[in-house]
């Protein structure tokens, strides 16, 4: 194993379903010289067989795995982009990386309700609208998220990615 001496950048992109997290995450990752993309939903939906653990356990294990995989990439000098809904896990996640030389860019994307509905309908996920609107309200009302809110209405994924990369209010030095 080789440990890197450079400061690694981690992008953590949160927001409700249909807001553009995946598109913005892929945009940021593709603009970087070398990076990895962690799609948190893939770690949430790994279970096979007749039953799966309860939601809370699946979410807990997904976060443990996201943190472990992120640490591995950081320790090997790879910038990392994470696409996952962050409800109240940010302080815990920061603690998991606190011994590493990392700059974290954190953003909570949001959009107007009708835009979320249109996006979810367009991709065939209308059944998730209530969950998306619930998460939108929860994330936007959280005082911890207030400094990191970024609206996506009227912005292209490239514009959102550029704002997130360049605006210091989204940067947390760990």
C-alpha positions as CSV (number, residue, x, y, z in Angstrom):
1,X,0.0,0.0,0.0
2,X,1.2,3.5,-0.8
3,X,0.1,6.5,1.2
4,X,-0.2,9.8,-0.6
5,X,1.3,13.0,0.6
6,X,-1.1,15.3,-1.3
7,X,-4.2,16.7,0.1
8,X,-7.1,14.7,-1.3
9,X,-10.4,16.3,-2.2
10,X,-13.7,14.6,-1.3
11,X,-17.0,15.8,-2.8
12,X,-20.1,14.7,-0.8
13,X,-23.3,15.5,-2.7
14,X,-26.6,15.2,-0.9
15,X,-30.2,16.2,-1.7
16,X,-33.6,14.6,-2.3
17,X,-34.4,12.1,-5.0
18,X,-34.6,13.6,-8.5
19,X,-32.6,16.8,-7.7
20,X,-29.6,15.8,-9.8
21,X,-27.1,14.3,-7.3
22,X,-26.0,11.6,-9.7
23,X,-25.7,13.8,-12.7
24,X,-23.7,16.4,-10.8
25,X,-21.6,13.7,-9.2
26,X,-20.7,12.2,-12.5
27,X,-20.0,15.7,-13.9
28,X,-17.6,16.5,-11.1
29,X,-15.8,13.1,-11.3
30,X,-15.4,13.4,-15.1
31,X,-13.9,16.9,-14.8
32,X,-11.1,15.8,-12.5
33,X,-7.8,14.4,-13.6
34,X,-8.2,11.2,-11.7
35,X,-11.1,10.4,-9.3
36,X,-13.4,7.7,-8.1
37,X,-17.2,7.9,-7.8
38,X,-19.0,6.2,-4.9
39,X,-22.7,5.8,-5.6
40,X,-24.1,5.3,-2.1
41,X,-27.3,3.7,-3.3
42,X,-25.2,0.8,-4.7
43,X,-24.0,0.1,-1.2
44,X,-27.5,0.4,0.2
45,X,-28.9,-2.2,-2.2
46,X,-26.4,-5.0,-2.1
47,X,-28.6,-7.5,-0.4
48,X,-29.7,-10.7,-2.1
49,X,-31.9,-13.6,-1.1
50,X,-35.3,-13.7,0.4
51,X,-34.9,-11.1,3.1
52,X,-32.7,-8.1,3.8
53,X,-31.9,-6.3,7.0
54,X,-34.3,-3.6,8.3
55,X,-33.9,-0.1,6.7
56,X,-32.0,1.4,9.7
57,X,-29.4,-1.5,9.6
58,X,-29.0,-1.2,5.8
59,X,-28.5,2.6,6.1
60,X,-26.0,2.1,9.0
61,X,-24.0,-0.5,7.0
62,X,-24.1,1.6,3.9
63,X,-22.5,4.6,5.8
64,X,-19.9,2.3,7.4
65,X,-19.0,1.0,3.9
66,X,-18.9,4.5,2.3
67,X,-16.6,5.7,5.0
68,X,-14.3,2.6,4.7
69,X,-14.1,2.8,0.9
70,X,-13.6,6.6,1.0
71,X,-10.7,6.1,3.5
72,X,-9.1,3.6,1.2
73,X,-9.2,5.9,-1.8
74,X,-8.0,8.9,0.3
75,X,-5.1,6.8,1.6
76,X,-4.1,6.0,-1.9
77,X,-4.2,9.6,-3.1
78,X,-7.5,9.5,-5.0
79,X,-10.0,12.3,-5.1
80,X,-13.4,10.9,-4.3
81,X,-16.9,11.9,-5.3
82,X,-19.8,10.5,-3.1
83,X,-23.4,10.6,-4.3
84,X,-25.7,9.8,-1.4
85,X,-28.5,11.4,0.7
86,X,-27.0,12.8,3.9
87,X,-29.6,13.3,6.6
88,X,-27.7,13.7,9.9
89,X,-24.6,11.7,9.2
90,X,-22.2,14.6,8.3
91,X,-20.6,15.0,11.7
92,X,-20.1,11.3,12.0
93,X,-18.6,11.1,8.5
94,X,-16.2,14.0,9.2
95,X,-15.1,12.2,12.3
96,X,-14.3,9.1,10.2
97,X,-11.9,11.1,8.0
98,X,-10.6,13.4,10.7
99,X,-7.1,11.8,10.9
100,X,-6.5,12.2,7.1
101,X,-5.4,15.2,5.0
102,X,-8.7,15.9,3.3
103,X,-10.6,18.9,1.9
104,X,-14.3,18.1,1.8
105,X,-16.7,19.9,-0.5
106,X,-20.3,19.3,0.9
107,X,-23.4,20.4,-0.8
108,X,-27.1,19.8,-0.3
109,X,-28.9,20.2,-3.6
110,X,-32.5,21.3,-3.7
111,X,-35.1,22.2,-6.3
112,X,-38.7,23.4,-6.4
113,X,-41.3,20.8,-5.7
114,X,-42.7,20.9,-9.3
115,X,-39.3,20.5,-10.8
116,X,-38.6,17.4,-8.6
117,X,-42.0,16.0,-9.6
118,X,-41.2,16.6,-13.3
119,X,-37.7,15.0,-13.1
120,X,-39.0,11.9,-11.2
121,X,-41.9,11.5,-13.7
122,X,-39.5,11.9,-16.6
123,X,-37.3,9.0,-15.4
124,X,-40.2,6.8,-14.4
125,X,-39.8,7.2,-10.6
126,X,-43.1,9.1,-9.8
127,X,-43.7,6.6,-6.9
128,X,-40.8,8.3,-5.0
129,X,-42.2,11.8,-5.1
130,X,-43.5,11.8,-1.5
131,X,-40.2,10.5,-0.2
132,X,-38.4,13.2,-2.3
133,X,-40.5,16.0,-1.0
134,X,-40.2,14.7,2.6
135,X,-36.4,14.7,2.2
136,X,-36.3,18.1,0.5
137,X,-38.2,19.7,3.4
138,X,-36.1,17.9,6.0
139,X,-32.8,18.7,4.4
140,X,-33.7,22.4,3.8
141,X,-35.0,22.9,7.3
142,X,-32.0,21.5,9.0
143,X,-29.9,24.3,10.6
144,X,-26.7,22.2,10.0
145,X,-27.4,22.1,6.2
146,X,-28.2,25.8,5.8
147,X,-24.7,26.9,4.8
148,X,-24.5,24.1,2.2
149,X,-27.8,24.5,0.3
150,X,-27.5,25.0,-3.4
151,X,-30.5,25.3,-5.7
152,X,-30.4,23.5,-9.0
153,X,-33.4,25.2,-10.6
154,X,-32.4,26.8,-13.9
155,X,-28.8,25.5,-13.6
156,X,-27.1,22.9,-15.7
157,X,-25.2,20.1,-14.0
158,X,-22.0,21.7,-15.2
159,X,-23.0,25.0,-13.6
160,X,-23.9,23.3,-10.3
161,X,-20.6,21.4,-10.4
162,X,-18.6,24.6,-11.0
163,X,-20.3,26.4,-8.1
164,X,-19.7,23.5,-5.8
165,X,-16.0,23.3,-6.8
166,X,-15.2,27.0,-6.6
167,X,-17.4,28.5,-3.8
168,X,-15.6,28.4,-0.5
169,X,-18.8,28.1,1.5
170,X,-19.0,24.4,0.4
171,X,-15.5,23.6,1.5
172,X,-14.8,22.0,4.9
173,X,-11.2,21.5,5.9
174,X,-11.0,18.3,7.9
